[in-house]
Amino acid sequence: MFGKFEIILTTIALVVTSILLFIIFVRLKRIILKKKKRVFILDKKVNPLLKVSKILVMITFILLIPGIIYYIFTIAIVSTVIREYAKVLFIITFSLWAFIEIINCFSVSEKLINAYLFRQLLFSVISIIGISGAILLFSFILKSYPFPDKQEYVLLDLPVKGTWLVGHAGATNLTNGHTKNKYAIDILKLNSDGRFYSGDEKNVLDFFSYGEPVFAPADGIVTEIVDNIESDSIGYM
């Protein structure tokens, strides 16, 4: 199950990265060769409608950089199976593309300046839609970080040692998939290659977390020990 997700999602991430690299290449080629003459955004030739639209596009990409990266790799829990190199390549490529587009917002092509009003209005509508989506994605960052006051919580250590993946936690359902116990936290032990299982993942023994020692996350007194609960079958809650 996880193996199939890993292959599919990693492939998708690499394909999207390749598309972004192609877009970056085309953009840089046009800039270097100056195929399209551009006018500085504050120039008198640029009407107020285009100036506002360009500013909206600029803000859109500024918000998209953290918004998309946070949504894909923090909120979308399934992305945890994507290989690390694919994640890094995507983040670098996406950030580079967004940065180029931000720089590009300081100027307007003469073709757009001389275009019919309908096309300029269409560009403005697209910029409004774009910034609306960017604001929505960026708002997820703010919504998933409500921490209580210090006097209202107990600081816990991880009950394990080594390198572990921690997820499905937090004060909102954006990052926490637990419906019955909102304080539950899922943890998975990772190996040196960033994987949390080996073999065909059909048995609990295939996961590196199985059999690992568990430590007290806070000071307390042991009141009961239970060791007769069978492990869940893979795929069943």
Disulfide bonds with the S-S distance in Angstrom:
none
